[in-house]
């Protein structure tokens, strides 16, 4: 059965882990798109330009079907994978964690690195709040002005957010609806005279 909710983080947060002079600063961000991920990674690389590594992992989408891990020069599997593991352990999506490493001069070895990246990522998540959100779908509705009252009555639900409206010879409304209510609402909208619903 499809899950109508997903877990993500409420806000940005930070974590820290120190080992043998190396500092691992973890930054967690709520994100919705790969463009947002790229922007955060670019901003962090600019801000912490003097750090040795900027490793990260993210998971996107209600089905968690978009994800990526990046070791940024650390030995393969020692940074991105343990960060990703923390996202999985808390069953999170729409979340990005970047861990910045300032090298302290002493090598930590593979198990030391895995532990450091994992612990820093965990600290960032522990300093955040995990929230449950409803899965939403985006739609566009086109309808004649005469159907306005009927349409607005149907869209007046707690599960619906209107994101854009244009009124001309035809009216166009873009909205998001919680997935659990989508079929019911779309069926009602399709019965409205002249109404056409699309994604």
Secondary structure, DSSP 8 states (H G I E B T S, - for coil): ---SEEEEESS-EEEEEEETTEEEEEEEEE-SSHHHHHHHHHHHHHHTTT-SEEEEEEEESTT--EEEEE-TTSSTTSSHHHHHHHHHHTTB-SEEEEEEEE--SS--HHHHHHHHHHHHHHHHHHTS-EEEEE-EEEEEEEEEGGGHHHHHHHH-STTEEEEEEEESSEEEEEEEEEHHHHHHHHHHHHTSTT-EEE-
